[in-house]
Amino acid sequence: MSDRIDHDAVYNFLHAQLRIESLEERYKLREFSRKFQIKSYQPGELLWDLESTTGDLNVILSGAFGEYFKEKEGNHLLRFYRKGKCAFSEDLLLYSKPSETFTRCLVEGVVASVPRSLLLLAGEEGNFGPSILSGLINLSMTEYRYTTYEMLQTSVEFRIKAALEQFPELLNVIPRKELSDYLGISRASLFRTLKMFGHEKSN
C-alpha cells in the first residue's frame, strides 16, 4: 500500500507541475510514475554531485534539499527543494553534460527518482518523453524568473518572511552566511530582520 501511495504522489506532483492535460498523456504519465524508485535520505547525503554522470528526475516526497554552486570562496546556495517539487540537475538531465551544481539533503526525507534513460525511452514511444522534458525546461525557466523578480522587487523583510513561511526549519539547517547570500542581503540586515521577527537574541 505504501508503495502505491508513493507512486500516486509522484503522479500528482508531476501532473501539477508539468501541466500534462490530454487523457492519453495523463495515462502515460501515471504508468511512467510507477517506474520511479523510492529512496530515503539523511541530512548531508547527496542527491547528485559534481562527479555524477547520469541525470535523474527526482520528486521530493518529504524532507528538504538544497542545491549549491561550488565557488572558490565556498558553496553558494541556489535553491531549495521541498515536498512536491521536482529536483534535477539541468546540466545532466536536460543537456547531458557534467553538472555544475550539487544537491544535499538538509532535512531527512524520501525521494522518488527515475533516470534520464527512461525519459528518453518514453520519448521513443511517442511524444510523452519530449513533453516531460519541455515541461521541465519551462518549469526551470519560470522558477528562475520568479526568483530573480523576487530578489529585485521585494524588500528584505518580505524575502525573509516568505522564506521562513515556505521552509520553517530554515534557520536550523543552514548557516546564516549561506542564508544571507541566498537572499541577496548582508548578514547584518539578516540579523536585524530576524531579531525584529523574534528569531535572534541581542548580544
C-alpha positions, 0 to 999 in steps of 0.5 A: 500500500505504501508503495502505491501511495508513493507512486500516486504522489509522484503522479500528482506532483508531476501532473501539477507541475508539468501541466500534462492535460490530454487523457492519453498523456495523463495515462502515460504519465501515471504508468511512467510514475510507477517506474520511479524508485523510492529512496530515503535520505539523511541530512548531508547525503547527496542527491547528485554531485559534481562527479555524477554522470547520469541525470535523474528526475527526482520528486521530493516526497518529504524532507528538504534539499538544497542545491549549491554552486561550488565557488572558490570562496565556498558553496553558494546556495541556489535553491531549495527543494521541498515536498512536491517539487521536482529536483534535477540537475539541468546540466545532466538531465536536460543537456547531458553534460557534467553538472555544475551544481550539487544537491544535499539533503538538509532535512531527512526525507524520501525521494522518488527518482527515475533516470534520464534513460527512461525519459528518453525511452518514453520519448521513443514511444511517442511524444510523452518523453519530449513533453516531460522534458519541455515541461521541465525546461519551462518549469526551470525557466519560470522558477528562475524568473520568479526568483530573480523578480523576487530578489529585485522587487521585494524588500528584505523583510518580505524575502525573509518572511516568505522564506521562513513561511515556505521552509520553517526549519530554515534557520536550523539547517543552514548557516546564516552566511549561506542564508544571507547570500541566498537572499541577496542581503548582508548578514547584518540586515539578516540579523536585524530582520530576524531579531525584529521577527523574534528569531535572534537574541541581542548580544 
